[in-house]
């Protein structure tokens, strides 16, 4: 059945026009108002928060020195951010949330498999964030954990409901407020002005390969876990945004702040002897300048709340993608509010019902979820850059009968085999795979997952006849172009550029079928419309 294209934002009475109206729909070309320069600060601030600081506690806690902790983290961040940043280029080209695009590799319904891992990760991170903020502010200011948990959940929900543009604004403001304060603290640490308690003996630490690899994997997995997010926040950029520039911008931002904060976290753990990032921030800041600790603590909490909004927003896109894969939706503002509210109830209830000590067990569960994401990112990137090379029939991603099928066996097989072969190399909680055990407890599972899934998917797709998808790609481009809202500064789209047979042609001169509905508007089979 044909569904009318109704993609563009619509203003509503009472200020509803400031709330983003799009969710899993394609972003029309005329509404690509994103700015490339904002991507770097956005992802910098996304990691400029207490969760990142706490990653620096891992190495010293395992007996690793600060120097080795910093080196392991830097190498891990370079690896993990490399894969994450390349996902950013998919947003401008396709104008879609990340997981909708994954239907091209896994199928219209097959995408539910990686969706389960991404949703658990989004919700799980917000559970951990609720624990960090609630118990941290209780330790620093004596505030009630339950009240704090409910309050930060409401703030995160409001930010996620208002959507894409407000998330970018919040991160931009927090970036300019936070960076000078952290710079001041960093100067104090490097100059020796900020030191540990007089009666505390600094932890010297040393080197063990196991501890080094744990720190390396944690840092690499941290930014790899952002892979399912990235296109969600770059899809409003113009389609002609250069791949190299957006990859560099996202890479610099996402890697820059952890390379700054993780060493500070390692120093806090080794010198101050703290195990709470907010308490360590308060103590170190107050040594530098009276009151700086409190300011840094508040800014850190606000940054983490904004990141919770990020998780809620992408979690909403994941849920709606999953539902749409089973039963086609027409998602609008109402759907986003209900979905975000439901996710908030879950993460707040879980976060307030467990103790701070439970975060270790939950951290292991999140690590397992990161392992579940690694084969997905390999399949997705190989398909985008080496198989289909960015050419997708966007409207067919919304069709169960489209060219990508319902269950795409190649992607699902590569994902499953990669995940299966990772198991012997994993170290998660009490489980240590046989190969990891033989390696002395060193976990290299993510390397196996990336290599096996990526190489296998590429091999399985070598026999695919991609030329059979070209008519669908051409028709999709024409349908999307015809659905653009008219504007004075937009390039006109001819109603019909006839070839010898009298059919409209797509860019490049390829003939496509004419698309039109009884009301004179173009129609696209299966493309969701905004219900307002």
N, C-alpha and C positions, 0 to 999 in steps of 0.2 A: 504494500500500500504506500502511496506517495505521501510524504509529509512536507508541508510547506516550510521553506526556510524562513525562520524568524529569529535570527541570531543576535541582532543588535540590541544594545541596552535601551531600556525605556524608562523615562523619568516618571515618577509616581508622586502623588500628592504627599505632603507631610514630610518631605525631605528624603523619601525612599530612594530618590535618584542617586544619592551618594552611596548607596549600598550596591555592590557589584551584582549585576543580574545574571551574568554568565557563570556556568560551572563547568560541566564536561563538554559543552558545545565548542565548535570551532570559533575562534576569535576572528571576526570579519577583518579584512585588510584595512578598511577605512577606520577601524577602531584601534589600530596598533599604535598606541600612544606611549609605549614604554621607551625609556632612555637607556642606552647602553652604559653610560657612565655610572648609573645607579646600581648596576649588578655587583661591582666590586665591593662598595660599602655595605650593600645588603647582605652578602654572604660573609663579609668580615664580621659584621655585627651578629649574624646568626650563630657564630661560634665564639662570640665575645661575651661569655657568660660562665656561671659557676660550674656547670657540667664539664666544660672544657678544662677549667682549672683543676677539677678533681681527677682528670686523667693523669695529671702529673704526680698524683699520690701513688699510682700503681707501682712504678719502678722502685722508689725508696721502700715501699711496703714489702717488696720482695728481695730487698737487700741490694738493689742496684744503686750506684752512685748517681748524683745529680747529673754529672757530665754524660754518663752512659744513658741515662734516662732521656736527656735532651737529644742525643744523637739518634737513639732508637725512634723517638717520636718524630723527629724531622724526616727520617727516611720513610717511616710509615705514612706520614702526611703527604709526602711527594708521590708515593704510589697510589694511595687512596684517592687523593684529590685529582690525579690524572684522569682516572676513570669517571669520577663524578663530573668534572668540568665539561667533558665532551658531550654529556647528556644535555647541557645547556643549549647547544646549537640546534637541538631538535625543536625547541619551543618556537623560535621565530619562523623556521621553515614550515612547520606543520600547524602552528597555532592551536595546539591541543595540550591538555594535561598529559603528564608522562605516561600514566597507566592506560589511558585510552589508546595511545599510540602503540602500546605493547600488543594490542589485538593483531597487529600485523605479523607478529612472530608466533603468538600462541593461539590465535583464533578468537572469534567473537565471544565464546563462552570459555575457551581454554585459558583466557587471561585470569580467570578466577583463581587459578593455582598460585601465581605470584602475588595476586591481590591479597590473599590471606596473610602472607608474610609481611607485606608492606603495612597492612592495617594493624597487625599486632605490634609492629615497630613504632608506628605513630602513637598509638595509645600507650604502649609500654614506656616510651620516653616521657610522656606527660605524667605517668604514674611516678616515675623516678624524679621528675622535676618537682612534683607536688611534695614528695618526701624531702628533697633537698631544701626547698624553700621553707616548708612548714617547720621542720626541725631546726633549720639554720636560724630563722628569725626568732624561734623560741629560745635558742641558745644565746643569741646576740642581744635581743631586746626583751625577752620574756613574753612574747606574744603568744596567744593561744593557737595551737596547731590547727585545730578544726576551723576556727574563724579565718585564719590565714589561707588555709586550703580552699575554702569556699570563695573567699574574696578573689584570689588569683585565678580561680576557675572562671568566675564571672568576667573578669577583665580579658582573659584569653578568648572566651566565647564571643564577646563583643567585637574584639579585633578580627576574629576569623569570620564573623558574620558580615562585617563591613567589607572584608575581602582584600583582594590583590593590592589595590592602590594604597589602602590604609596600612597594610602590612609594610609596604615599601616606605611609606612616610614615617611610621613608628621606628623602623630600623635605622632610617637616615638620621632622625633626631637623636636617638640613643647613641649612634656612632659618634656624633660630634660632641655629645655630653660626656661620654665614657672615655674616649681616647685620651684627652688631656689629663684626666685623673689617674689613669693607669700609667701614663707616661711619667707622671710625677712619682708614683710609687716605684716604678722601675728604676728611675734615677736614684732613689733612696736605697734600693737593694744593691745596685751596682756600685754605689759610692761607699757602701758599708754603713750608711746612716741607720738603716733598718737592720736590726739584729734579732737574734732569738733571746729568750729569757736568760738572765744571768746564771740561773741554776740548771739550765738545760744543756745537755751534752749533744752537740750536733751529730747526726748520723752520717758517718763517713761513707758507708756502703762500698761496693766493689763491682765486680762483673761476674755474671753467670749467663750462659747462653739462653737458658730457659727464661730468666727474667727479662733479658733483652728482647727475646722474641714475643713475649707476652705484651711488653710495652709497644713494640713495633706493630703487632697485630691490632692492638686496641686503637692506636692512632690511625692506622690504615682503614680499619673497619669503621671508625667514627665518621670519616668523610664519605666512604663508600655508602654508608647508610643514608646519605643525602641524595643518592642517585635517583630514587623514585620521586623526589621533590622537584628537581631542578627545572624541568620544563614548565612546571606549574607557575613559576615566577619569571620565566623568560618568554612566555607565549604571547605577551602583548607587544613585544619588540617588532619592528618592521621586518618583513620577510627577507629583505636584502641585507640584513645584518651580517657582516663577514664572520664566518666561522672562527677564524683565528682570533679575532678581537674579542668575541664573547667568551671563548674558551680561556683566553688569557685573563680577562677580567674576573671571571668566576674563580679560576684557579688561584689568582693572587689574593682575592678576598677570602676564600674559604680556607686556604692554607696559611695566610698571614696571621690571623688572630690566634689559632692554636699554637703556632710557632712562637708566639709571644707569651700566651698564658700558661701553656703546659710547663715551660721552664720555671715560671713563678710558682706554679703548684708544686713542682718537685722541690724547689727551694723551701717552700712553706713546710712540706712534709719532713724534710731533712733537718731544717734549722729551727722551725717553730714547734715541731712535733705535733702539729694539728692533724685531725682527720676529717674536719668539716671545712669546706671551701669558704663559706660565709664567715665563720669564726676566724679563719686564717686571714681573710681579707680585712676584717675589722681590726684585728690585732696589728697587722703590718701597716695598714693605713694610718692608724692613730700614732704609731711610732714616728711616722714621717711628718705629719702635720695634724694637730689636734682637730678632730672632727672629720678628717679625710676618710677614716675607716668607715664611719657611718654613711657618708656620702657614697663611697664605693659599694658598700653593702646594698644600699637602696638601688643604685644604678644596676648592679649585678642582678638583683631580683627582677627589676623591670625588664632587663634584657632577656632573662630566662622566661618571664611571662610572655613576652613577645614571641619567643621561640615556641612556647606552648600554643600560641595562636597559629603559628606556622604549622605545627603538627596537626592541630584541629582542622585547619583549612584543607591540607592535603589529605587528611583522614576522611573528610567529607567527600572530596573528589573520588577517593578510593571506594567508599561505600556506594556512592551513586553509580560509579562505573560497574561495580559488582551487581547491583540491582538491575541496571540497564542491560547487563549481559544475560539476565534471566527473563526480565520483562521490560520491554522498551519504555523509557520514561520521557516526560517533557519537563525536565527539572528547571525550577526557577528559584526565586528567593525563599518561598515557603519550604521547599525541599531542603535547601541549605540550612535554614534555621533549625528545622526539626532534626536533621542529621547531626549537626554540630552539638545541639543540646543533648541528644542521646549519647554521643561520645563523651561529652563532659560529665554526665552522670556516672558513666562507667569509670573514667580515670579518677574522678574525685573520690568516689566511694572506695575504690581499691587503694588509692594513695593514702586515704585517712584511716583505713582499717588495718594497716600493717605498721610495723615498727621500723625505725631507721635501719636496724640491722638486717631487715628483710631485703634491703636494696642490693645486698650482695647476691642473694639468690635470684633476684629479678635481673640483676646485671648479667648473670649467666644465661638467663632466658633470652635476654636481648642479644647476647652474643650469638646464641643459636639462631635467632632471627636474622642476624647479619649474615650468617652462613647461608641462610635461605635466599638472601638477596643477591649474593655473589654470582651464582650461575645465571640469574636473570639479567644482571647488568652485562655479562659477557654476551649472552644471546642478543640482547637488545642492541648493543653497540656494533656487533659484527653485522647484524642485519642492516642497520642504518648506514654504516660507513662502507661496508665491503660487499654486501649482497644487493640490496635495493638502492643504495647510494642516495638516500633521501627522497626517492620518488615513490610516493604512496597515493593511492586513491582515497583521499580523506573521507569522502562521503561513504565509502564502502566499509570504513571502520565502524560505522554505525548500523551496519546491515548484517543480520545473521546469515543471509544468503549472499553476502558479498564475496569478492574474489579471495579474501583471506580465510574463508571457511569458518566453521563453528569451532572445531577443535583442530588446531594446526599441529600435526604429529611431529614435525621436525623440531619445532621449538620446544615442545613438551618433552620429547625424548632427550634432546641435548640438555635440558634443564634437569631432568630426572637422573640421567647418567652422571652428570657433574656432581649433583648433590650426593648420590650414592658413593662415588669414589672419594668424596671429601671425608666421609665418616672415619676411615682408618687414620686420618691425619689430624683429627679434631682433639682438642682438650677443652671440654666444657663442664665446669663443675666437677662432679665425681667421675665423669666419663673421660677416659683417655683412650683414644684409638690405638690399635696395636702398632701401627707405624710410628705414631707420636711417642708411644712408650719406648720403642726401640731407639728413637732419637733423643731419649732422655727427657721427654716431656715437652719437646719443642713442637709448637703448633704451626704448620705451614699449610693448613687446609684451604685457606682462601686462594693461595697460589694455584693449587690443584683445581679448585672450582673454576677459576677464571680461565685457565688453560684448557681444561677438558671440555667445558661447555662451549667455549668460543670456537675451538678447533673443530669439535664434532659438528656444531651447527653449520659452520662454513662448509664442511665436507658433505653434509646432508643436502645442502642447498645448491651444490654444484650442478645438479641435473635439473634444476627448476627452469621452466620456460617462462622467464620474466616478461618476454615480449607479449605473452597472452594477457598481462596486466595492463599494458599500455593503453588500450581503448578505455578501460575503466579509469585510469589516471587522467587521460585527456578529458573524458566526460565529467569527471569530478572537478577538475580545474574550471571548466566552463560553468558548471552549475554554481560553484562558489562565487565566481566572478559576477554572474548574473544576479546573485542574491545580495550583492553589495548595496548598502543604502546610498542614494544619490547625494553628492556633495559638490559644491562649486569648485573645490580644489582637487577633486579626485579625477583621475584620468577616465574618460568615458569608455564604457564597455559597449561595443556595437551590438545591437540586437541580433544581427545576423551578418556574418562575413561569409558570403556564399562562395563555394568552390564550383566546379563545373557541374556538380550534381545538385546544387542548390541547398546543400546542408551547411550549417554553421561550422566554423573551424576554430580549433584551439590554437594557442601560441605554438608556432613552429609549422603551422599549416596542416595539422592533422584534423581530419574530419571527425566530428562527434555528433551525437544525436541531439536534436533540439529538445530543450526541457521547458515546460511551461504548464501552468495550471489553469483552471477555468477562470480564475480571477486575474489572469495576466501575469501572475508572479511565478517564478521558476519553482519547481518542486524537486526535492531530493528524497529518494527512498531511504527511510530510516534515520534521517538526521534530526536529532531532538530540537524542539523549539522552546523558547523561553515563555513561561506562562505568566511571568510578572509576579 
